[in-house]
Each structure stands twice: as C-alpha cells, then as structure tokens.
C-alpha cells in the first residue's frame, strides 16, 4: 500500500472519530453523520502523479491555490472520471475567466466583483459552447478572526454578498469557508457554525461549511464543518 493511500485512510479515520464524538456530545443533525463530511485533498505544489495516486486510493475532491499550476494538473488528469476541482486560494480579477472554466467549486469568493466576473465568464463560455451549461459551486470566504494577513469578507458584509451570489444565474451558493487563526479559541468556530446555520436557513442550496485543516480538524468538525481541507498530512511536506 502506498504512503498516500495510507495517509488518506488515516485522515478518514480521524474524520469519522471526530464526527462520532460530535454525535455523542450534541443533538444529532443531518450534518452529524461521518459520511457527510468531505475530505478535500489540498494538492497545491504537488505533482500530477501524487494526485493520481490519491485518486487511485479513492480520493475525488482536490483543492488548488494557484491557477496556472492547477490548470496543468487538470489538463494532465482529464482522463480520470469524476475528479472534482476546488479553487481555494485568493482570487485575482484577471484569473476569474480561467477559474470559471476549469473548476467545479470556488471557496474563496469575498467580493461582489469576483462573483459577478465568474458569472459573466460562464455565461460567455456557455453561449459560445466553450464549456458545459453548468453552474459553479460557490463558498464565501469569511475572515472570521479579522486578520489583516488573510483574505475573506467581514461578518457584517456576509449576507449582502450572499444575495449577490444568489442572484447570479450561473453560480450556486453552497456555503462558507473560513481559516480561523492558529490556536484560535472555540469562539471563532462557534461563530462560523452560527453564520452557517443562518445562511442555511435563508438559502436552500447551502449545505457546505468548509472549515478545518490538519491541526484543527476535530475542532472544526465539532462545530459543524462538512468539508475539511488537508494537504501535508496526505501528500507530505512541500518541497
């Protein structure tokens, strides 16, 4: 068994254990089932061969931060069915066309301008038959710890941005994404869970709280995360 496969199995056991702990300590809900938590393998800086190893181990969802690097992998691995590509990095306006055309999900929308540009590019591509007439799944990135060094919208502006995305015909609002500051207390996670519940009550398409990485996976799942983003623990340290 290769190392990547072993690592994925280990992470999935951790996810299942954290989800089971949540069930035991909180009132059950639809998000409490272990199989409702998606593992997103963060494959930035890793070669296509590593992604393919993870794919052969059953992994289907992959997260990328850098557009050009990601497009090379997406093209190289286009022969693999059911791959799902998530863009999780900061978005530059001049990259929105490439993101719209190559990714299934975008986790890092934090400005109305970005949402509207993604939508416009999809409409243009669909009209010229450059891509399938499908929508792009959107998570809004929240700067929950209000760190100057991180992207993300402030909490007070979240629901106005959600309305913008919901009004875009080629975008599907799926939920929220956050990166709480390192060693953040439980309050940040509770706040994200509350915001997610509020958004879910308002929009029927919302089903995703993308929160938690290797170091805070259990804490994130405890507070309702439905998708965790793990890189080094799967693929090893970056070169």
C-alpha positions as CSV (number, residue, x, y, z in Angstrom):
1,X,0.0,0.0,0.0
2,X,1.5,3.4,-1.0
3,X,2.0,6.1,1.6
4,X,-0.6,8.5,0.1
5,X,-3.3,5.8,0.4
6,X,-2.3,5.1,4.0
7,X,-2.4,8.8,4.8
8,X,-5.9,9.2,3.3
9,X,-7.2,6.2,5.3
10,X,-5.7,7.7,8.5
11,X,-7.3,11.1,7.9
12,X,-10.7,9.4,7.1
13,X,-10.5,7.5,10.4
14,X,-9.8,10.8,12.2
15,X,-12.8,12.4,10.5
16,X,-15.0,9.5,11.4
17,X,-13.9,9.6,15.0
18,X,-14.4,13.4,15.2
19,X,-17.9,13.0,13.7
20,X,-18.8,10.3,16.1
21,X,-17.7,12.4,19.0
22,X,-19.9,15.2,17.8
23,X,-22.9,12.9,17.7
24,X,-22.2,11.8,21.3
25,X,-21.9,15.3,22.6
26,X,-24.5,17.2,20.7
27,X,-28.0,16.8,19.4
28,X,-27.9,14.8,16.2
29,X,-28.5,16.6,12.9
30,X,-28.2,15.8,9.3
31,X,-24.5,17.0,9.3
32,X,-23.5,14.7,12.2
33,X,-23.0,11.6,10.0
34,X,-19.4,10.8,9.3
35,X,-20.1,10.2,5.6
36,X,-21.5,13.7,5.3
37,X,-18.0,15.2,5.8
38,X,-16.0,15.6,2.6
39,X,-12.2,15.3,2.6
40,X,-10.7,17.9,0.3
41,X,-7.1,16.9,-0.6
42,X,-5.1,20.1,-0.9
43,X,-2.7,19.3,-3.8
44,X,-1.0,22.6,-4.3
45,X,2.7,22.3,-5.2
46,X,2.3,18.6,-5.6
47,X,2.8,16.8,-9.0
48,X,0.0,15.3,-11.0
49,X,1.4,11.9,-10.2
50,X,0.7,12.4,-6.5
51,X,-2.9,13.5,-7.3
52,X,-3.3,10.4,-9.4
53,X,-2.1,8.2,-6.5
54,X,-4.7,9.8,-4.3
55,X,-7.3,9.3,-7.0
56,X,-6.4,5.6,-7.2
57,X,-6.9,5.4,-3.4
58,X,-10.5,6.7,-3.8
59,X,-10.0,10.4,-3.4
60,X,-12.0,12.6,-5.8
61,X,-12.0,16.2,-4.4
62,X,-8.8,18.2,-4.8
63,X,-8.0,21.8,-3.7
64,X,-5.7,24.1,-5.6
65,X,-4.4,27.6,-4.7
66,X,-2.6,28.6,-7.9
67,X,-4.4,28.9,-11.2
68,X,-1.7,28.1,-13.7
69,X,-0.3,25.1,-11.7
70,X,-3.9,23.8,-11.3
71,X,-4.8,24.1,-14.9
72,X,-1.7,22.0,-15.9
73,X,-2.9,19.2,-13.5
74,X,-6.5,19.5,-14.6
75,X,-5.4,19.1,-18.2
76,X,-3.0,16.2,-17.5
77,X,-5.5,14.3,-15.5
78,X,-8.5,15.0,-17.7
79,X,-8.7,11.2,-18.5
80,X,-9.7,10.4,-14.9
81,X,-13.5,10.4,-14.5
82,X,-15.3,12.2,-11.6
83,X,-12.5,14.4,-10.5
84,X,-13.8,17.5,-8.7
85,X,-11.5,20.5,-8.6
86,X,-11.9,23.2,-5.9
87,X,-10.2,26.6,-6.1
88,X,-9.3,27.6,-2.5
89,X,-6.8,30.4,-2.9
90,X,-7.1,34.2,-3.1
91,X,-8.7,35.3,-6.4
92,X,-7.2,37.9,-8.7
93,X,-9.7,39.6,-11.0
94,X,-7.6,38.7,-14.1
95,X,-7.8,35.0,-13.2
96,X,-11.6,34.7,-12.9
97,X,-12.1,33.5,-16.5
98,X,-9.7,30.6,-16.1
99,X,-11.2,29.7,-12.7
100,X,-14.7,29.8,-14.1
101,X,-13.8,27.5,-17.0
102,X,-11.7,24.9,-15.2
103,X,-13.0,24.5,-11.6
104,X,-16.2,22.9,-10.1
105,X,-16.0,24.8,-6.9
106,X,-14.6,28.1,-5.7
107,X,-14.2,28.5,-1.9
108,X,-12.7,32.0,-1.7
109,X,-15.2,34.4,-3.1
110,X,-15.1,37.5,-0.8
111,X,-16.1,40.4,-3.2
112,X,-19.2,41.1,-5.3
113,X,-16.9,42.0,-8.2
114,X,-15.4,38.5,-8.2
115,X,-18.7,36.7,-8.1
116,X,-20.1,38.8,-11.0
117,X,-17.0,38.3,-13.1
118,X,-17.1,34.5,-12.6
119,X,-20.8,34.5,-13.6
120,X,-20.2,36.7,-16.7
121,X,-17.4,34.4,-17.9
122,X,-19.6,31.3,-17.5
123,X,-22.4,33.0,-19.5
124,X,-20.0,33.9,-22.3
125,X,-18.5,30.4,-22.4
126,X,-21.9,28.8,-22.4
127,X,-23.1,31.0,-25.3
128,X,-20.0,30.1,-27.4
129,X,-20.2,26.4,-26.4
130,X,-16.8,26.5,-24.8
131,X,-18.0,24.6,-21.7
132,X,-21.0,22.7,-20.5
133,X,-24.0,24.7,-19.4
134,X,-23.5,24.0,-15.7
135,X,-23.2,26.2,-12.6
136,X,-20.2,26.9,-10.4
137,X,-20.4,26.0,-6.8
138,X,-19.5,28.9,-4.5
139,X,-18.4,29.2,-0.9
140,X,-18.0,32.7,0.6
141,X,-14.7,33.1,2.5
142,X,-15.2,34.7,5.9
143,X,-12.3,36.4,7.7
144,X,-13.6,35.1,11.0
145,X,-10.6,36.1,13.0
146,X,-10.3,39.5,11.3
147,X,-6.7,39.0,10.4
148,X,-5.1,41.6,8.2
149,X,-3.0,39.0,6.5
150,X,-5.9,36.8,5.4
151,X,-8.5,37.2,2.6
152,X,-12.2,37.0,3.4
153,X,-15.2,39.1,3.9
154,X,-16.1,40.7,7.3
155,X,-19.1,39.1,9.0
156,X,-21.2,42.3,8.7
157,X,-20.9,42.2,4.9
158,X,-21.6,38.5,4.5
159,X,-25.3,38.4,3.8
160,X,-25.2,41.2,1.2
161,X,-22.5,39.2,-0.7
162,X,-24.6,36.1,-0.4
163,X,-27.5,37.9,-2.0
164,X,-25.2,38.9,-4.9
165,X,-24.1,35.3,-5.5
166,X,-27.7,34.0,-5.2
167,X,-28.7,36.5,-7.9
168,X,-26.0,35.2,-10.3
169,X,-27.6,32.7,-12.7
170,X,-24.5,30.6,-13.2
171,X,-23.4,30.5,-9.6
172,X,-24.8,28.2,-6.9
173,X,-24.3,29.4,-3.3
174,X,-23.2,26.3,-1.4
175,X,-21.9,27.8,1.9
176,X,-19.0,29.3,3.8
177,X,-15.3,28.8,4.0
178,X,-13.0,30.0,6.9
179,X,-9.5,29.7,8.2
180,X,-9.6,30.5,11.9
181,X,-6.3,31.9,13.2
182,X,-3.8,29.4,14.5
183,X,-4.6,28.3,18.1
184,X,-7.9,30.2,17.9
185,X,-10.3,29.5,20.7
186,X,-13.6,27.8,20.3
187,X,-15.4,31.1,19.9
188,X,-14.4,31.5,16.2
189,X,-15.6,28.0,15.4
190,X,-18.9,28.6,17.2
191,X,-19.4,31.9,15.3
192,X,-18.8,30.2,12.0
193,X,-21.3,27.5,12.8
194,X,-23.9,30.1,13.8
195,X,-23.3,32.0,10.5
196,X,-23.6,28.8,8.5
197,X,-26.9,27.9,10.2
198,X,-28.2,31.4,9.5
199,X,-27.2,31.2,5.8
200,X,-28.6,27.7,5.5
201,X,-32.0,28.8,6.9
202,X,-32.1,31.6,4.2
203,X,-30.9,29.7,1.1
204,X,-31.9,26.1,0.3
205,X,-28.8,25.4,-1.7
206,X,-26.5,26.0,1.3
207,X,-25.1,22.7,2.6
208,X,-21.3,23.3,3.0
209,X,-19.1,24.6,5.8
210,X,-15.6,24.4,4.6
211,X,-13.6,24.7,7.8
212,X,-10.7,22.7,9.4
213,X,-7.3,21.6,8.3
214,X,-4.8,19.0,9.8
215,X,-4.2,21.0,13.0
216,X,-7.8,21.8,13.8
217,X,-9.8,19.1,12.1
218,X,-11.5,17.8,15.3
219,X,-12.5,21.3,16.5
220,X,-13.9,22.2,13.1
221,X,-16.0,19.1,12.8
222,X,-17.2,19.6,16.4
223,X,-18.7,22.9,15.2
224,X,-20.4,21.7,12.1
225,X,-17.8,21.5,9.4
226,X,-18.9,19.5,6.4
227,X,-15.6,19.7,4.5
228,X,-12.1,19.7,5.8
229,X,-9.0,20.7,3.7
230,X,-5.9,18.6,4.3
231,X,-2.6,18.8,2.4
232,X,0.6,17.9,4.2
233,X,-0.9,15.0,6.1
234,X,-1.8,13.4,2.8
235,X,1.0,14.3,0.4
236,X,3.8,15.1,2.8
237,X,5.7,18.3,3.4
238,X,6.1,20.8,0.5
239,X,9.4,20.6,-1.3
